[in-house]
Amino acid sequence: MKISIIIPTRERAMYLGASIRTALNIEDDNIEVIVSDNASDDNTREIVEAETDPRLIYLPSDRRMSMRENFNRSLNASSGDYVIFIGDDDSILSNQFQFLRRILDEQTPDGISWVKATYGWPVQNSGPKSGGIRFYRQETYGKPFSYDPQNDIDTLLNCKLAQLNPAPNIYHGCVSRKYLDRIAPEPNVYFDSVIPDVNFQYRCNFVGGKFLHSHHQFSINGYSPASNGGSQVRSKPGTLGEKIAKQFEAENRTDSYDDIIDHATTIQMVYFATLETLRERGGFSNKAPNLTEWYHFAINAGRQKPEKKTRIEKALNDYADRTGTQKQLAAARTLPPKPKRTLTERIKRARGQISSFRLSAEKDGVNTVLTATQIYDAILGQEYGAVLDGTISSADAWRAAKRRSKKFTRQL
């Protein structure tokens, strides 16, 4: 069984080399690592071509395209029975990959999701918690369990997004090609709105499938000032985030599968636009969402980003006029602001912090997602295999990991 690891990239050569190396450090001949270059004008090509591993495939482009197009073309170019996407500042946990393969071999799911670790690149403007990695007890050494995402369709339609957990992922998740082909909206078109990972997740909620989730890490989600996701959150006027967000938007506008609602470079509008675009294009219009709740969710983006409020209000008014849902929009405007986290979510987060520990990702004077991966793998060790065998408990595995952590530098 072949597994494709796909790394879409665009002008982030300073991060890309470390990301590639985490995948190539996997001791497995039956993988391919595809770098899908979205017409970068930095030294991305040189970074890739410096590697001589035959498992590495470079997929350049002579024109700039949307993220959806870049994801879609790389998926079409891949040959794996299963596919994983990670970002160009992310990583695969090289030594944990063997356990992921084992689960896929033994259970052959439509897909498997997991709790990804996080790492902030310690570069300028990256934030105070960069350069470290945190280990959570409840997210480590858990055996995989089955779920059907279609069981959560009402949760999605009622905009209870915090309760969509677990959820299928193609980004920091693994999906079978057979399933991707089966749910594809058109031949060789796997995503029909411009944010591919959200599009895939919501489509799975509509159509269902045989999925697994593991409370164990197989990848690290890196973040940096140059990240696309970060630009949606931190796109303040005059910042690098704003520049990236505008570029990202411009590329989406050229895509024939652009969403039917303006995102206004906010996460909330991305989620709303993806849902409504998918319902319209995917043949799911018979599944009606609670638009009052969704409008309320989207309005909150304007409260959090006052500089975007006028644009968000226009996008929502235009959509309400188009769909005859001004009544729901008016009702949403009377609701109080949504808190960033509910009390239950804050308590859960606090409990998770108490049973966690944080380490510096620095190794031999270097701090990158590659050193973070090496330290993460060293802490996790080989115990997950024994947990899967049933020969040790997850609690015993966690205690062994904590003992190993004493050899590394703690970070607050």
N, C-alpha and C positions, 0 to 999 in steps of 0.2 A: 504494500500500500504506500503510495507516494503522497507526500505532504508538501504543498507549496506555501512558502512564506513570502508574502508580497510587501514591499516597502515603497509606497508612493513617495516621491520627493520633489521638491522645488526650491532650489537655491538655499539649501541648508547643509552645505558641504561640511561645515565645522562640526555638525552633529552626526552626519550620516555615517562616517567611517566607523565610529564606535557601535552604532546600531547594526551595521552589516556584520561586524566582527562577532557580535553576540550570537547571530544566527549561524555563521560559519564555524563557530566553536562547538556546535552540536555534533556529537560523534554519531552520525547517521548518514549512510550513503544514499538513502532513498528520500532525500529532500531536494527541493530546488529553492533558491533564494532569488527573487526577481526584484530588481530596483527599477521602478517605473518613473523615469525622469520627465517631469513636466516642463520641458524646454528651459532648463536652468541655464543661466549665463555666468555662473561662478565655476569653480573647479570640481563640480560634481563628477563629470566624466573621469577626470584624473583619479579621484578618490576610488571610484569603482574599478577602473582598469588597473589600479595598483594591486588589486587582489588577483590571485592566480587560481583560486579554487574553481574547479570545473562545475560545481553546483551553482555558481553565481551567474545570473543572466542579467545583462544590462538592456533595458528597453527604453531607448531615447525617443524624444518627439521633436519634430521640427517646428511645432507651433504650440503656443500656450493654450491650454484647455481647462475646462472646469474640473473640480475634484471628482465629480461623478464620472466624467469621461475618462479621467486617468485611472480611476478604480476599475471601470468597466473594461477598458482595453487591456489592462494588466491581467484581469481575471480571464479574459478570452485568450490571452497569450500563455497562461499557465497550464500545466498538465497534471497537477496533483489530483488525487482522489478526494483529498481534503484541502481546504484553503484557510490560511490565517493572514489577516492584514495587521500590520503595525505601522506606526509613524516613523519618520526619519530621525526623531529624537527619542524613540522608544527602544525597548529591547525584548528579546526572548530569553527566558531563564534557561541557559544552555543545558545545565545538568538536570533540570526538572523535565525537560522535553521527553525523556525516555518514558516517564510515567504518563504523560499525555498520550503518547503513541500507544502505550499498553492499554489505556482505557478505550481508545478508538478501535484497536484490534479486537478487544474482547466484547465490546458492546455495540459497535457500529451505529452510533446515533446519527440523526440528521445534523446535529451540531452539539457542541459543548461550550458552555460559558464558564468563566471563572472570575474570581475577585483579583483584579490586577493590582500590583503594587504601584507606588508612585515615587517619582524622583524629580526634583527640580534641579535643572542644570545651574551650577553656581557661576553665572555670568552676570554682567551688569544689568540692573533692573529686574533681576529674577526673583526677588523677594527674600524675606528673612529665613524661610525654612528650606532653602535650596541646599543641595549638596549632601542630603541625608536620606535615609530610607527607614521606614517604620514597619514593624512586624506586629500584627494583631493576632491575638490568640484565637478568636472566633473565626478568623479567615484563613487559617492555616491547618493543614493535615486533615481536612474534612473529606470523607468519602463522597464520591459523586452520587447524586440522586436524580431521578427522572422527573420531568415536568412537561406539560404541553402548554405552550404560550397562548394558545387559543382560549384557555380557561381564564385568561386575564383580559379578554377583549372588553368586558364591561368596565374594568378598572381603567383601561386606556380611554375609552369613550367618555368616562366621567372625570377625566383629567386628574386622576389620583396617581401621578407619575412616580411618587416616592414609593408606592406599593408595587411597582413593576419590577420586582426583584425576587427571583432571578429573571433575566431577560436574554433572548438570543442576541448574540453579537457576532458580526463578521470582523469587526475591528477589536482586537484583543479578545477574540473568540475563534472558534474553529468550526467550519461548516462543510458538509459533504457536497461534492460537485453534483451528485445525483439530485440532492434536495434543491440546490440552486437552479439547476436546469428545470426541475419540476415546477417551481414557483415563479420562474422568470416571466415578466409581463410580455416579453417578445423574444423570439430567438436571438441569442447573443446580446440581449439587453437585460441586465440583471437589476438595474436601479432606474426607476422612472421619476425620480425627483432629485434635486441637486445635492442633498446630504445623504450619501449612500448608506452609512451605518444606521442612521435613524430610519431611513426608508426600509432597510432590510428588517429591522426589529419590528416595526409596525406591521409590515406585510406578514411576518410570522405570527403576530397576534391575530391577524384576520384568518390565516389559512391553517395554522396549527402545525404540529410536527412532533417527532420523537426526540426530545432534547434532554441533555444532561447539564447539571451544574455542579461545579466542584468548589468547595471552600478551601482552595489551595491555589497558590500563585504559579502561573506559567509564563507571565510576562510582566514588564514594568512599563507603565505609562509615564514617559518623560514629558516635562513641560518646560518651556523657555519663552522668552519674549517674542520669538519668531513663530510660535505655534499657531496654527489656524484656530484651534479651539480657544486658546488664550486671547486671541485678537477679538473674538466675539464678546468676551467678558471684560477685557481691558482696553477697548477701543476708544480711549479718551482723546479729545482733540489735540493734534500736534504730536502724538506718540507713535512709536513704531507699530503698536497694535492697531492704531487707526489706519496707517498706511497699508498694512497687511489685509485688514478687513475690507478696505476699498478695492484692493486688487482682487481679492477673493470674490467680492460682489460683481466686479466687472467681468470676471471670467464666467461666473454663473449666468450672467445676462446673455452671453453668447451661446448658451446651451439650449437646444430645442426642448429639453426637458426641465427648463427652469420652473420653479414653483409658481403656483397661481396666486400666492400672497407674498408681498414684500417682507423680507426678514427684518429689515431695519437694523441689521448687524446685532441682533440680540438672540440669546439662546431660547428664550420663551417663544419668540416669533418663529424661530427655526422649527421648534417642535410642532407648533400649531400649523404652520404652512405645510410641513411634511405630511401631517395627518390629513389635511383637507385635500392636498394634491393627490395623495395616494387613494383616498376615497373616490375622487372624481375620475382619475385615470385608471385605477385598478379594478373598477367594477364593484366597489364596496359601498356605493352610495346608499344602499339599503340599511346600512349600519349607521344610525344617526348619533352623533355625539351630543353631549350636554353642552351646547354652545355657550350658555351663560357661564358655566365654569371655565370653559376654554377662553372665552373673551376676558373673564376676570384674570385668569393666569397671564394672558398676553398684556393686559393693561398694566399689570404689575411691572413689566419691563420698563414702561415709561416712568413709573415712580422711582425705580432704581437708577434709571439713566435719563434724567430730565432733558438732556440735550437731544434725546431721540423721541421725546414724547409726541411732538407734532407729527413726525413721520409715522410713528406707530398708530396714532389716532386716525390718520388718513388711511393707512392700510386696512385698519379694522372697519372704518366707515365704508370704504369701498367694497369690502367683502360682504358686510352686512347688507348694503344696498343690492349687491348682485344676487344674494341668496335670500333676500326677504327676511332677514333675521335682526332687524334694527331693534325689535322688542327685547330680544335676548341681550343685545349689546347694551341697551339702556339699563336693563336689570343688573348687568355686570358692573356698571359704573356706580351703582348704589352700594355695592358690597365693600366692606373694609379691606385695607391692604392685606395681602397674604404675608405672613412671617417667612423669613428665609428658611427656618426650620420649625416644625411643630415641637411642642414640649416633649412628646414621646421620642421624636428624632433626636432632640438635644440630650435626653437622658441616655438613649442608646449610644450616642456618640461618646458621651462622657464615660460610660462603662467600658466601651472599647478602648479608650485612651488609658484607662486604669490598668487594663490587662495587656498593655503593649509595651514595647521598648523601641527606641530609635537609635540608630547608629550612623556615624559618619560614613560616607561612601568613598572617602579618600583612601588611596592605596599607593604607596611609594611616591607620594607627592602629586598624584594625579587624581582628579575627581571628575569622572564622566559616567555615562550610563553603562559603559563597559565595566568599570570598577564597581559600580553599584550592583551589576549583575553578578560579578565574581563574588562579592561579599554576600549577596543574598543567597546564592547557591551554596556557599560555604556554611552559612547558618542553617539552611534547610536540610543539607546533607542528603542522605539516602533513605531516611526514615519513611518517606511517603510510600515507598514500595512495600515496606513492612506493614504499614497501615492498610494498604489495599489488600495485602495477603491476610490480614486479620491476626498477625502475630504480635503486634504491639498496638496499644491504644493511641489515639491522637493526643491524649494528655501526656503520655510518656514521651511521645515524639516531641511535643512542645517543650517539655523539661530538658530534653537533650539539646534542643536548639538554643535554649536560654543559657545552658552551660557553655556551649560553643561561643555565644555572643560575648562572653567575658574577655575573650582575646582581642576584641575590637573596641574602637573608641566610641563611647556613648555620646549622644547629641541630644540636647533638650528640644 
